[in-house]
C-alpha cells in the first residue's frame, strides 16, 4: 500500500510539472474593421446641390467583445500613394468643401457604424468650375485607434471621387402630336400633360416653363403641306410643373380654352419648347399641339362593319371628337327589316333577332368625357347551340336624340353576327395531377382550353380533328394542344334532360377517347351549366397503367381511381 502511494505522488508531481511547461499564451482576437466602400468610390451629384452625403459603413466580424475608438479621417498619404501607383494626379480636396465626423466608437456589442461624409458640390463648382471639380478627391482611412486592430489594408481605405454634373431636364417627345378639337361656344377647357425626365430632385417650378416657338410654324407647314396658324397666347396657359420623386418625371399641365376663339381661323398649331436659365434642357425638336375648331362629331365602334359576337350581351362604344359642357344622350335602335335587306343584298340567310327579346339600354356621355357605351342583351335561351344558324342584329345610332348639329363619322350602323356556340377558347381551372410519381408522359393530362366542333372542319396545330364516327358533337384535346394532339376526347350534351334540382344544368354524356375508343373514360356526373355557361367535367381517363385500363378491358376500378387525367371546370369562353 505504501509503494502505491509513493508512485501516485510521483505521477502527480510529474503531471504538475508538465502542465506548467505546456501552459499557452491567451488567444487575442483583435477587431478587424473594414469599409463597405473601398478603392475609388464615385459619388454622383448635381452642381446646384448645396450638400450631398455619402455614408461609409465601418463594420467588423471579429473582436466583438472589445470596444474600440477610431479616427476615420482624411489621409493625404493614401492619396499620394494612390497617385504614384496609378499614374493619376488627383488633388486633395480643401476642407471647406466637405464635412465629416472623424471620431468613431464601436461599442463592444456593436458590429457596424455609419460614418457620414458630406460634400458641398455647389461651393466646389462655384470656386473651381465644373470640369476642375472632378480633380479633387477625399481620401479616407483609419488613421489611429485606441487598441491594436487587425490591419485590413485597402479594405479599410476609400477615395471619394465626386462626379458632378449639371441639373438636366430631358423633354419627352411623343410619337404622335397632340390634337384637340373644340366646338365654338361650348365652354369647356381641355388639357394635355408634357413630361420630362429629371436627374435632380430640387426643381424650382418658377425656374422652368414652356414657351412657344413661332418660327417653327412655317417649317412645319412646309414639311407637312398644312396651313396652320400660330395659336394666340391668350388661349392657353402653362401651369407650374410637379416632380414625381419616385419616377423622377417632371409633369407640366397645359390648359387650352380655344372655344373662346372668335376669329375666322379654324386650324391652329402651338410649337412648344422647354426654357430654363438655371437648368440644362435637352429637347431635340419642338412639341406640337394641333387645335381644330370644328363641328361636333360622334362615331360608334365598328360602325359600318360586320362583327361576329359569341355572346348575347355586349356593349357598343360611342366616342366624341371633343368633350362637352353638358351631357350627351346616346342610344341605338334595331330595325328587323334591315336583316332581310342585308340578306337580299349579300345573298345570305341570317335569322333576324326577335325585337321582343332584345333589350337596349340608353346612356349618356358625361360632361367633360369623350366616350360611353350602350348595352344590349338578347334573350336567346330557346335558341339552340351550334345548330348551323346565326342571327344578324343591325344596331343603328338613334339620330333623334343627338345634339343639334352633330355629324356622324363613319358608319352609323354596326352589324352584329350573333353566334351561339360552345366552340371556342375557355378559361380552365387548374387541374390537380392524377398520376402516380414517375409515370411517363404525364404531360398527357394537360387539358386543351379549346372546345372544338367534332365535324372535321376545325383545326388545331395544323391538324384537322376528325369526326368520332359515332355522331359526337364536341371534342377537346386532352393531351395538350402543344403536345400530344391526337389525345382527343369526344362528348355530347343532353339538352333534353335537365338535371333534377339543378336548374339550367344538363348532363355531359357519351365520352369517347379518340375515334377508336382506346382508353376507358369514367364519367362522374359531368354537366354543363347553361345559365353560367360553364362546363363541369368530372371524369377519369383510364390508361394502360390504371386499374381497369387498357383497350377492351372491363372497367373494374372503384370510383375516381387515378388514371391519366381528371378534369375540372371550363368557363368564360373567349
FIGU-782076 format. One record per residue (C-alpha): residue number from 1; residue in one letter; x, y, z. Coordinates in steps of 0.02 Angstrom, whole numbers. Example, Ala and Ser with C-alpha at 12.3 -4.5 7.8 and 13.67 -1.06 7.14 Angstrom:
{site 1, A, {615, -225, 390}}
{site 2, S, {684, -53, 357}}
//
This chain:
{site 1, X, {0, 0, 0}}
{site 2, X, {140, 120, 39}}
{site 3, X, {226, 89, -126}}
{site 4, X, {67, 131, -218}}
{site 5, X, {50, 300, -130}}
{site 6, X, {231, 344, -174}}
{site 7, X, {204, 302, -355}}
{site 8, X, {45, 406, -359}}
{site 9, X, {133, 554, -283}}
{site 10, X, {270, 545, -412}}
{site 11, X, {147, 540, -554}}
{site 12, X, {53, 688, -483}}
{site 13, X, {213, 788, -468}}
{site 14, X, {263, 746, -645}}
{site 15, X, {93, 796, -710}}
{site 16, X, {101, 963, -621}}
{site 17, X, {274, 997, -692}}
{site 18, X, {215, 954, -868}}
{site 19, X, {63, 1066, -851}}
{site 20, X, {174, 1212, -804}}
{site 21, X, {287, 1182, -953}}
{site 22, X, {137, 1166, -1077}}
{site 23, X, {43, 1324, -1025}}
{site 24, X, {-2, 1427, -1184}}
{site 25, X, {-22, 1616, -1202}}
{site 26, X, {-203, 1679, -1206}}
{site 27, X, {-286, 1693, -1376}}
{site 28, X, {-304, 1875, -1429}}
{site 29, X, {-433, 1921, -1563}}
{site 30, X, {-413, 2098, -1624}}
{site 31, X, {-556, 2195, -1705}}
{site 32, X, {-549, 2193, -1895}}
{site 33, X, {-642, 2348, -1957}}
{site 34, X, {-673, 2364, -2144}}
{site 35, X, {-766, 2489, -2254}}
{site 36, X, {-915, 2444, -2362}}
{site 37, X, {-842, 2560, -2493}}
{site 38, X, {-659, 2549, -2540}}
{site 39, X, {-541, 2590, -2681}}
{site 40, X, {-603, 2738, -2783}}
{site 41, X, {-787, 2769, -2747}}
{site 42, X, {-877, 2884, -2870}}
{site 43, X, {-1004, 2999, -2788}}
{site 44, X, {-1130, 3058, -2918}}
{site 45, X, {-1207, 3225, -2879}}
{site 46, X, {-1278, 3385, -2954}}
{site 47, X, {-1188, 3552, -2968}}
{site 48, X, {-1329, 3651, -2886}}
{site 49, X, {-1342, 3541, -2732}}
{site 50, X, {-1280, 3629, -2575}}
{site 51, X, {-1240, 3461, -2495}}
{site 52, X, {-1226, 3279, -2544}}
{site 53, X, {-1199, 3149, -2409}}
{site 54, X, {-1114, 2982, -2426}}
{site 55, X, {-1112, 2854, -2285}}
{site 56, X, {-963, 2742, -2256}}
{site 57, X, {-1011, 2590, -2155}}
{site 58, X, {-871, 2529, -2041}}
{site 59, X, {-902, 2350, -1987}}
{site 60, X, {-810, 2205, -1907}}
{site 61, X, {-829, 2018, -1891}}
{site 62, X, {-703, 1981, -1753}}
{site 63, X, {-664, 2065, -1589}}
{site 64, X, {-846, 2093, -1544}}
{site 65, X, {-805, 2088, -1358}}
{site 66, X, {-690, 2238, -1371}}
{site 67, X, {-733, 2421, -1375}}
{site 68, X, {-631, 2523, -1495}}
{site 69, X, {-613, 2709, -1528}}
{site 70, X, {-550, 2755, -1702}}
{site 71, X, {-506, 2908, -1801}}
{site 72, X, {-579, 2890, -1976}}
{site 73, X, {-501, 3040, -2059}}
{site 74, X, {-434, 3116, -2218}}
{site 75, X, {-269, 3031, -2262}}
{site 76, X, {-158, 3133, -2377}}
{site 77, X, {-27, 2994, -2379}}
{site 78, X, {-157, 2874, -2451}}
{site 79, X, {-191, 2993, -2595}}
{site 80, X, {-5, 3017, -2630}}
{site 81, X, {21, 2829, -2633}}
{site 82, X, {-129, 2803, -2749}}
{site 83, X, {-70, 2936, -2873}}
{site 84, X, {105, 2860, -2876}}
{site 85, X, {43, 2682, -2905}}
{site 86, X, {-89, 2728, -3035}}
{site 87, X, {-10, 2874, -3128}}
{site 88, X, {-152, 2991, -3080}}
{site 89, X, {-147, 3170, -3021}}
{site 90, X, {-296, 3189, -2907}}
{site 91, X, {-289, 3334, -2786}}
{site 92, X, {-332, 3336, -2602}}
{site 93, X, {-499, 3425, -2582}}
{site 94, X, {-487, 3579, -2470}}
{site 95, X, {-578, 3557, -2304}}
{site 96, X, {-704, 3696, -2340}}
{site 97, X, {-791, 3588, -2471}}
{site 98, X, {-836, 3441, -2359}}
{site 99, X, {-879, 3393, -2181}}
{site 100, X, {-856, 3229, -2087}}
{site 101, X, {-855, 3153, -1915}}
{site 102, X, {-680, 3090, -1881}}
{site 103, X, {-703, 3010, -1709}}
{site 104, X, {-792, 2842, -1714}}
{site 105, X, {-829, 2722, -1573}}
{site 106, X, {-876, 2540, -1597}}
{site 107, X, {-950, 2480, -1433}}
{site 108, X, {-909, 2302, -1387}}
{site 109, X, {-1084, 2243, -1433}}
{site 110, X, {-1093, 2341, -1597}}
{site 111, X, {-1043, 2260, -1760}}
{site 112, X, {-1051, 2412, -1876}}
{site 113, X, {-1073, 2600, -1878}}
{site 114, X, {-1102, 2729, -2015}}
{site 115, X, {-981, 2872, -2042}}
{site 116, X, {-1056, 3019, -2140}}
{site 117, X, {-953, 3122, -2261}}
{site 118, X, {-1044, 3275, -2330}}
{site 119, X, {-985, 3353, -2494}}
{site 120, X, {-1028, 3533, -2544}}
{site 121, X, {-1045, 3520, -2734}}
{site 122, X, {-1111, 3695, -2768}}
{site 123, X, {-971, 3781, -2673}}
{site 124, X, {-841, 3670, -2758}}
{site 125, X, {-908, 3707, -2932}}
{site 126, X, {-931, 3893, -2896}}
{site 127, X, {-747, 3909, -2847}}
{site 128, X, {-662, 3790, -2970}}
{site 129, X, {-785, 3762, -3112}}
{site 130, X, {-872, 3601, -3164}}
{site 131, X, {-725, 3518, -3253}}
{site 132, X, {-594, 3562, -3125}}
{site 133, X, {-705, 3499, -2984}}
{site 134, X, {-676, 3323, -3046}}
{site 135, X, {-492, 3336, -2999}}
{site 136, X, {-524, 3343, -2812}}
{site 137, X, {-547, 3191, -2700}}
{site 138, X, {-569, 3147, -2517}}
{site 139, X, {-454, 3003, -2461}}
{site 140, X, {-520, 2918, -2303}}
{site 141, X, {-437, 2787, -2193}}
{site 142, X, {-424, 2733, -2011}}
{site 143, X, {-279, 2841, -1954}}
{site 144, X, {-273, 2788, -1771}}
{site 145, X, {-364, 2681, -1641}}
{site 146, X, {-373, 2654, -1453}}
{site 147, X, {-320, 2470, -1467}}
{site 148, X, {-225, 2363, -1590}}
{site 149, X, {-325, 2325, -1747}}
{site 150, X, {-311, 2183, -1869}}
{site 151, X, {-243, 2276, -2021}}
{site 152, X, {-360, 2256, -2170}}
{site 153, X, {-259, 2366, -2288}}
{site 154, X, {-357, 2428, -2439}}
{site 155, X, {-519, 2359, -2367}}
{site 156, X, {-518, 2497, -2236}}
{site 157, X, {-474, 2637, -2357}}
{site 158, X, {-579, 2735, -2483}}
{site 159, X, {-550, 2881, -2601}}
{site 160, X, {-712, 2977, -2632}}
{site 161, X, {-713, 3047, -2809}}
{site 162, X, {-856, 3170, -2842}}
{site 163, X, {-935, 3160, -3014}}
{site 164, X, {-1032, 3322, -3028}}
{site 165, X, {-1150, 3358, -3173}}
{site 166, X, {-1266, 3500, -3219}}
{site 167, X, {-1451, 3486, -3173}}
{site 168, X, {-1538, 3421, -3328}}
{site 169, X, {-1715, 3400, -3393}}
{site 170, X, {-1740, 3284, -3542}}
{site 171, X, {-1906, 3325, -3627}}
{site 172, X, {-2009, 3177, -3686}}
{site 173, X, {-2064, 3195, -3867}}
{site 174, X, {-2224, 3099, -3906}}
{site 175, X, {-2233, 2986, -4058}}
{site 176, X, {-2394, 3070, -4113}}
{site 177, X, {-2434, 3255, -4096}}
{site 178, X, {-2572, 3302, -3975}}
{site 179, X, {-2732, 3350, -4067}}
{site 180, X, {-2876, 3441, -3984}}
{site 181, X, {-3047, 3478, -4061}}
{site 182, X, {-3151, 3622, -3995}}
{site 183, X, {-3330, 3672, -4027}}
{site 184, X, {-3357, 3860, -4033}}
{site 185, X, {-3471, 3917, -3894}}
{site 186, X, {-3451, 3752, -3798}}
{site 187, X, {-3373, 3820, -3637}}
{site 188, X, {-3257, 3681, -3584}}
{site 189, X, {-3068, 3684, -3574}}
{site 190, X, {-2951, 3541, -3622}}
{site 191, X, {-2779, 3498, -3553}}
{site 192, X, {-2626, 3399, -3601}}
{site 193, X, {-2478, 3347, -3494}}
{site 194, X, {-2299, 3372, -3550}}
{site 195, X, {-2164, 3267, -3467}}
{site 196, X, {-1976, 3274, -3446}}
{site 197, X, {-1854, 3159, -3357}}
{site 198, X, {-1751, 3244, -3221}}
{site 199, X, {-1581, 3197, -3149}}
{site 200, X, {-1604, 3305, -2993}}
{site 201, X, {-1735, 3323, -2857}}
{site 202, X, {-1733, 3508, -2817}}
{site 203, X, {-1827, 3582, -2964}}
{site 204, X, {-1898, 3754, -2934}}
{site 205, X, {-2053, 3773, -3042}}
{site 206, X, {-2025, 3959, -3063}}
{site 207, X, {-1860, 3922, -3148}}
{site 208, X, {-1929, 3817, -3291}}
{site 209, X, {-2076, 3833, -3411}}
{site 210, X, {-2131, 3800, -3590}}
{site 211, X, {-2130, 3940, -3719}}
{site 212, X, {-2195, 3948, -3898}}
{site 213, X, {-2080, 3935, -4050}}
{site 214, X, {-2166, 4045, -4181}}
{site 215, X, {-2036, 4014, -4316}}
{site 216, X, {-2073, 3826, -4311}}
{site 217, X, {-2248, 3852, -4383}}
{site 218, X, {-2189, 3892, -4559}}
{site 219, X, {-2067, 3748, -4565}}
{site 220, X, {-2200, 3627, -4502}}
{site 221, X, {-2325, 3685, -4633}}
{site 222, X, {-2197, 3671, -4772}}
{site 223, X, {-2145, 3497, -4720}}
{site 224, X, {-2321, 3430, -4696}}
{site 225, X, {-2419, 3525, -4828}}
{site 226, X, {-2529, 3611, -4699}}
{site 227, X, {-2584, 3789, -4669}}
{site 228, X, {-2595, 3803, -4479}}
{site 229, X, {-2592, 3971, -4392}}
{site 230, X, {-2495, 4001, -4231}}
{site 231, X, {-2613, 3981, -4083}}
{site 232, X, {-2628, 4150, -3994}}
{site 233, X, {-2556, 4153, -3818}}
{site 234, X, {-2719, 4207, -3735}}
{site 235, X, {-2798, 4037, -3773}}
{site 236, X, {-2681, 3928, -3671}}
{site 237, X, {-2589, 3931, -3505}}
{site 238, X, {-2441, 3834, -3436}}
{site 239, X, {-2453, 3779, -3255}}
{site 240, X, {-2310, 3750, -3134}}
{site 241, X, {-2235, 3579, -3157}}
{site 242, X, {-2231, 3443, -3024}}
{site 243, X, {-2089, 3319, -2997}}
{site 244, X, {-2130, 3137, -2956}}
{site 245, X, {-1985, 3090, -2842}}
{site 246, X, {-2014, 2905, -2868}}
{site 247, X, {-2001, 2908, -3059}}
{site 248, X, {-1905, 3074, -3071}}
{site 249, X, {-2031, 3131, -3202}}
{site 250, X, {-2071, 3316, -3211}}
{site 251, X, {-2250, 3341, -3272}}
{site 252, X, {-2320, 3507, -3334}}
{site 253, X, {-2504, 3537, -3369}}
{site 254, X, {-2551, 3648, -3517}}
{site 255, X, {-2733, 3705, -3522}}
{site 256, X, {-2821, 3764, -3681}}
{site 257, X, {-2977, 3873, -3690}}
{site 258, X, {-2991, 3880, -3879}}
{site 259, X, {-3182, 3877, -3879}}
{site 260, X, {-3165, 4064, -3847}}
{site 261, X, {-3080, 4098, -4014}}
{site 262, X, {-3186, 4221, -4114}}
{site 263, X, {-3076, 4241, -4268}}
{site 264, X, {-3121, 4152, -4430}}
{site 265, X, {-2974, 4032, -4424}}
{site 266, X, {-3012, 3851, -4383}}
{site 267, X, {-2841, 3767, -4383}}
{site 268, X, {-2702, 3813, -4263}}
{site 269, X, {-2538, 3742, -4205}}
{site 270, X, {-2433, 3776, -4050}}
{site 271, X, {-2248, 3728, -4055}}
{site 272, X, {-2178, 3723, -3878}}
{site 273, X, {-2005, 3708, -3807}}
{site 274, X, {-1947, 3699, -3627}}
{site 275, X, {-1850, 3850, -3568}}
{site 276, X, {-1742, 3873, -3412}}
{site 277, X, {-1600, 3990, -3368}}
{site 278, X, {-1548, 3882, -3221}}
{site 279, X, {-1556, 3703, -3285}}
{site 280, X, {-1492, 3614, -3439}}
{site 281, X, {-1634, 3567, -3556}}
{site 282, X, {-1622, 3428, -3685}}
{site 283, X, {-1756, 3437, -3820}}
{site 284, X, {-1718, 3387, -3998}}
{site 285, X, {-1872, 3467, -4077}}
{site 286, X, {-2025, 3568, -4028}}
{site 287, X, {-2179, 3485, -3955}}
{site 288, X, {-2327, 3518, -4070}}
{site 289, X, {-2508, 3536, -4012}}
{site 290, X, {-2636, 3546, -4153}}
{site 291, X, {-2802, 3633, -4118}}
{site 292, X, {-2953, 3622, -4231}}
{site 293, X, {-3116, 3719, -4213}}
{site 294, X, {-3245, 3606, -4291}}
{site 295, X, {-3420, 3537, -4280}}
{site 296, X, {-3467, 3404, -4153}}
{site 297, X, {-3438, 3228, -4218}}
{site 298, X, {-3490, 3060, -4148}}
{site 299, X, {-3444, 2884, -4201}}
{site 300, X, {-3480, 2708, -4141}}
{site 301, X, {-3360, 2562, -4126}}
{site 302, X, {-3355, 2457, -4286}}
{site 303, X, {-3480, 2572, -4371}}
{site 304, X, {-3515, 2511, -4548}}
{site 305, X, {-3437, 2341, -4513}}
{site 306, X, {-3495, 2162, -4484}}
{site 307, X, {-3434, 2097, -4316}}
{site 308, X, {-3451, 1918, -4255}}
{site 309, X, {-3505, 1903, -4072}}
{site 310, X, {-3507, 1742, -3972}}
{site 311, X, {-3624, 1801, -3837}}
{site 312, X, {-3794, 1877, -3809}}
{site 313, X, {-3735, 2026, -3705}}
{site 314, X, {-3620, 2164, -3762}}
{site 315, X, {-3584, 2350, -3774}}
{site 316, X, {-3560, 2473, -3916}}
{site 317, X, {-3445, 2621, -3882}}
{site 318, X, {-3493, 2798, -3932}}
{site 319, X, {-3350, 2923, -3950}}
{site 320, X, {-3349, 3113, -3969}}
{site 321, X, {-3212, 3214, -4051}}
{site 322, X, {-3222, 3345, -3911}}
{site 323, X, {-3288, 3347, -3733}}
{site 324, X, {-3446, 3446, -3698}}
{site 325, X, {-3501, 3558, -3557}}
{site 326, X, {-3664, 3460, -3541}}
{site 327, X, {-3714, 3277, -3550}}
{site 328, X, {-3734, 3199, -3724}}
{site 329, X, {-3876, 3073, -3744}}
{site 330, X, {-3840, 2914, -3842}}
{site 331, X, {-3942, 2762, -3894}}
{site 332, X, {-3957, 2627, -4027}}
{site 333, X, {-4109, 2567, -4122}}
{site 334, X, {-4144, 2398, -4202}}
{site 335, X, {-4240, 2378, -4365}}
{site 336, X, {-4286, 2198, -4405}}
{site 337, X, {-4317, 2243, -4588}}
{site 338, X, {-4133, 2283, -4610}}
{site 339, X, {-4093, 2098, -4592}}
{site 340, X, {-4197, 2050, -4743}}
{site 341, X, {-4123, 2194, -4842}}
{site 342, X, {-3947, 2136, -4796}}
{site 343, X, {-3986, 1956, -4846}}
{site 344, X, {-4054, 2010, -5015}}
{site 345, X, {-3906, 2124, -5048}}
{site 346, X, {-3773, 1997, -4997}}
{site 347, X, {-3851, 1828, -5038}}
{site 348, X, {-3852, 1774, -4856}}
{site 349, X, {-3983, 1690, -4747}}
{site 350, X, {-3960, 1764, -4574}}
{site 351, X, {-4102, 1749, -4449}}
{site 352, X, {-4170, 1909, -4376}}
{site 353, X, {-4171, 1939, -4189}}
{site 354, X, {-4346, 1946, -4117}}
{site 355, X, {-4367, 2128, -4061}}
{site 356, X, {-4466, 2068, -3911}}
{site 357, X, {-4311, 1976, -3848}}
{site 358, X, {-4191, 2123, -3869}}
{site 359, X, {-4156, 2249, -3731}}
{site 360, X, {-4054, 2406, -3771}}
{site 361, X, {-4004, 2519, -3626}}
{site 362, X, {-3977, 2701, -3673}}
{site 363, X, {-3838, 2802, -3594}}
{site 364, X, {-3754, 2973, -3589}}
{site 365, X, {-3579, 3036, -3619}}
{site 366, X, {-3546, 3135, -3462}}
{site 367, X, {-3495, 3317, -3468}}
{site 368, X, {-3308, 3329, -3496}}
{site 369, X, {-3294, 3147, -3555}}
{site 370, X, {-3257, 3082, -3728}}
{site 371, X, {-3349, 2916, -3731}}
{site 372, X, {-3479, 2800, -3655}}
{site 373, X, {-3561, 2634, -3700}}
{site 374, X, {-3736, 2573, -3741}}
{site 375, X, {-3775, 2398, -3680}}
{site 376, X, {-3878, 2267, -3772}}
{site 377, X, {-3942, 2097, -3718}}
{site 378, X, {-4032, 1962, -3817}}
{site 379, X, {-4136, 1832, -3726}}
{site 380, X, {-4090, 1676, -3825}}
{site 381, X, {-4113, 1532, -3705}}
{site 382, X, {-4232, 1445, -3827}}
{site 383, X, {-4108, 1462, -3971}}
{site 384, X, {-4004, 1300, -3981}}
{site 385, X, {-3815, 1292, -3977}}
{site 386, X, {-3723, 1252, -4138}}
{site 387, X, {-3875, 1221, -4248}}
{site 388, X, {-3789, 1291, -4401}}
{site 389, X, {-3886, 1455, -4399}}
{site 390, X, {-3832, 1628, -4345}}
{site 391, X, {-3929, 1786, -4308}}
{site 392, X, {-3896, 1959, -4378}}
{site 393, X, {-3931, 2112, -4271}}
{site 394, X, {-3902, 2282, -4354}}
{site 395, X, {-3891, 2420, -4222}}
{site 396, X, {-3902, 2599, -4282}}
{site 397, X, {-3866, 2766, -4198}}
{site 398, X, {-4027, 2847, -4139}}
{site 399, X, {-4009, 3015, -4225}}
{site 400, X, {-4169, 3085, -4150}}
{site 401, X, {-4086, 3115, -3980}}
{site 402, X, {-3920, 3185, -4041}}
{site 403, X, {-3873, 3364, -4004}}
{site 404, X, {-3917, 3481, -4146}}
{site 405, X, {-3775, 3499, -4272}}
{site 406, X, {-3693, 3333, -4227}}
{site 407, X, {-3614, 3244, -4375}}
{site 408, X, {-3598, 3055, -4378}}
{site 409, X, {-3423, 2999, -4425}}
{site 410, X, {-3401, 2828, -4504}}
{site 411, X, {-3544, 2706, -4524}}
{site 412, X, {-3697, 2738, -4418}}
{site 413, X, {-3742, 2553, -4409}}
{site 414, X, {-3645, 2407, -4339}}
{site 415, X, {-3697, 2233, -4398}}
{site 416, X, {-3680, 2104, -4259}}
{site 417, X, {-3675, 1922, -4311}}
{site 418, X, {-3731, 1828, -4156}}
{site 419, X, {-3663, 1651, -4147}}
{site 420, X, {-3725, 1536, -4010}}
{site 421, X, {-3590, 1405, -3997}}
{site 422, X, {-3492, 1310, -3868}}
{site 423, X, {-3341, 1300, -3982}}
{site 424, X, {-3201, 1417, -3932}}
{site 425, X, {-3064, 1450, -3806}}
{site 426, X, {-3112, 1438, -3623}}
{site 427, X, {-3030, 1478, -3458}}
{site 428, X, {-2986, 1318, -3366}}
{site 429, X, {-2973, 1290, -3180}}
{site 430, X, {-2805, 1217, -3126}}
{site 431, X, {-2805, 1029, -3143}}
{site 432, X, {-2745, 926, -2995}}
{site 433, X, {-2621, 797, -3064}}
{site 434, X, {-2690, 621, -3053}}
{site 435, X, {-2531, 524, -3091}}
{site 436, X, {-2425, 416, -2979}}
{site 437, X, {-2249, 484, -2960}}
{site 438, X, {-2134, 436, -3103}}
{site 439, X, {-2268, 395, -3231}}
{site 440, X, {-2202, 435, -3404}}
{site 441, X, {-2292, 553, -3522}}
{site 442, X, {-2383, 636, -3379}}
{site 443, X, {-2400, 790, -3490}}
{site 444, X, {-2545, 697, -3570}}
{site 445, X, {-2653, 768, -3431}}
{site 446, X, {-2635, 947, -3494}}
{site 447, X, {-2810, 995, -3542}}
{site 448, X, {-2830, 1091, -3703}}
{site 449, X, {-2928, 1251, -3668}}
{site 450, X, {-3019, 1242, -3835}}
{site 451, X, {-3186, 1157, -3867}}
{site 452, X, {-3199, 1102, -4049}}
{site 453, X, {-3346, 1051, -4155}}
{site 454, X, {-3317, 868, -4194}}
{site 455, X, {-3366, 887, -4377}}
{site 456, X, {-3196, 880, -4459}}
{site 457, X, {-3193, 1065, -4500}}
{site 458, X, {-3099, 1138, -4353}}
{site 459, X, {-2911, 1138, -4347}}
{site 460, X, {-2782, 1141, -4206}}
{site 461, X, {-2593, 1134, -4225}}
{site 462, X, {-2615, 1120, -4414}}
{site 463, X, {-2712, 959, -4387}}
{site 464, X, {-2895, 931, -4430}}
{site 465, X, {-2993, 848, -4290}}
{site 466, X, {-3084, 700, -4368}}
{site 467, X, {-3264, 660, -4326}}
{site 468, X, {-3278, 521, -4197}}
{site 469, X, {-3379, 411, -4314}}
{site 470, X, {-3513, 397, -4181}}
{site 471, X, {-3604, 561, -4208}}
{site 472, X, {-3522, 661, -4068}}
{site 473, X, {-3544, 849, -4075}}
{site 474, X, {-3397, 914, -3971}}
{site 475, X, {-3220, 869, -3927}}
{site 476, X, {-3063, 939, -3845}}
{site 477, X, {-2881, 891, -3848}}
{site 478, X, {-2837, 817, -3679}}
{site 479, X, {-2656, 787, -3725}}
{site 480, X, {-2622, 973, -3726}}
{site 481, X, {-2635, 1068, -3890}}
{site 482, X, {-2447, 1094, -3899}}
{site 483, X, {-2404, 914, -3858}}
{site 484, X, {-2498, 755, -3899}}
{site 485, X, {-2632, 825, -4014}}
{site 486, X, {-2701, 652, -4052}}
{site 487, X, {-2767, 639, -3873}}
{site 488, X, {-2945, 692, -3919}}
{site 489, X, {-3095, 667, -3805}}
{site 490, X, {-3269, 670, -3884}}
{site 491, X, {-3431, 706, -3792}}
{site 492, X, {-3611, 765, -3808}}
{site 493, X, {-3731, 866, -3701}}
{site 494, X, {-3905, 802, -3665}}
{site 495, X, {-4008, 961, -3679}}
{site 496, X, {-4169, 859, -3672}}
{site 497, X, {-4150, 811, -3489}}
{site 498, X, {-4117, 947, -3361}}
{site 499, X, {-4033, 880, -3204}}
{site 500, X, {-4158, 871, -3059}}
{site 501, X, {-4135, 1007, -2927}}
{site 502, X, {-4004, 1093, -3037}}
{site 503, X, {-4097, 1222, -3144}}
{site 504, X, {-4013, 1258, -3309}}
{site 505, X, {-3890, 1113, -3292}}
{site 506, X, {-3882, 971, -3418}}
{site 507, X, {-3780, 809, -3414}}
{site 508, X, {-3624, 788, -3520}}
{site 509, X, {-3633, 613, -3594}}
{site 510, X, {-3558, 490, -3720}}
{site 511, X, {-3374, 520, -3680}}
{site 512, X, {-3260, 431, -3803}}
{site 513, X, {-3069, 431, -3809}}
{site 514, X, {-3018, 459, -3989}}
{site 515, X, {-3118, 386, -4135}}
{site 516, X, {-3060, 211, -4089}}
{site 517, X, {-3120, 223, -3909}}
{site 518, X, {-2948, 169, -3848}}
{site 519, X, {-2944, 213, -3663}}
{site 520, X, {-3089, 191, -3544}}
{site 521, X, {-3173, 351, -3487}}
{site 522, X, {-3264, 352, -3320}}
{site 523, X, {-3393, 493, -3303}}
{site 524, X, {-3443, 551, -3129}}
{site 525, X, {-3594, 662, -3164}}
{site 526, X, {-3512, 790, -3277}}
{site 527, X, {-3630, 930, -3328}}
{site 528, X, {-3649, 1092, -3424}}
{site 529, X, {-3722, 1244, -3334}}
{site 530, X, {-3816, 1341, -3467}}
{site 531, X, {-3856, 1486, -3351}}
{site 532, X, {-3673, 1521, -3313}}
{site 533, X, {-3608, 1443, -3475}}
{site 534, X, {-3485, 1330, -3383}}
{site 535, X, {-3425, 1153, -3413}}
{site 536, X, {-3401, 1046, -3259}}
{site 537, X, {-3301, 893, -3308}}
{site 538, X, {-3286, 756, -3178}}
{site 539, X, {-3205, 612, -3271}}
{site 540, X, {-3057, 495, -3269}}
{site 541, X, {-2970, 429, -3424}}
{site 542, X, {-2904, 257, -3381}}
{site 543, X, {-2743, 214, -3471}}
{site 544, X, {-2642, 54, -3477}}
{site 545, X, {-2562, 82, -3307}}
{site 546, X, {-2727, 120, -3217}}
{site 547, X, {-2831, -18, -3135}}
{site 548, X, {-2962, -71, -3260}}
{site 549, X, {-2874, 21, -3400}}
{site 550, X, {-2820, -42, -3569}}
{site 551, X, {-2912, -70, -3730}}
{site 552, X, {-3061, -186, -3720}}
{site 553, X, {-3041, -220, -3532}}
{site 554, X, {-3194, -218, -3420}}
{site 555, X, {-3199, -70, -3302}}
{site 556, X, {-3167, -141, -3130}}
{site 557, X, {-3089, 9, -3043}}
{site 558, X, {-3181, 95, -2899}}
{site 559, X, {-3249, 272, -2919}}
{site 560, X, {-3121, 410, -2950}}
{site 561, X, {-2973, 294, -2967}}
{site 562, X, {-2820, 391, -3026}}
{site 563, X, {-2798, 370, -3213}}
{site 564, X, {-2718, 475, -3346}}
{site 565, X, {-2821, 630, -3315}}
{site 566, X, {-2962, 705, -3214}}
{site 567, X, {-3031, 872, -3270}}
{site 568, X, {-3118, 1017, -3184}}
{site 569, X, {-3209, 1173, -3242}}
{site 570, X, {-3207, 1266, -3408}}
{site 571, X, {-3283, 1440, -3402}}
{site 572, X, {-3279, 1614, -3479}}
{site 573, X, {-3269, 1573, -3664}}
{site 574, X, {-3167, 1699, -3765}}
//
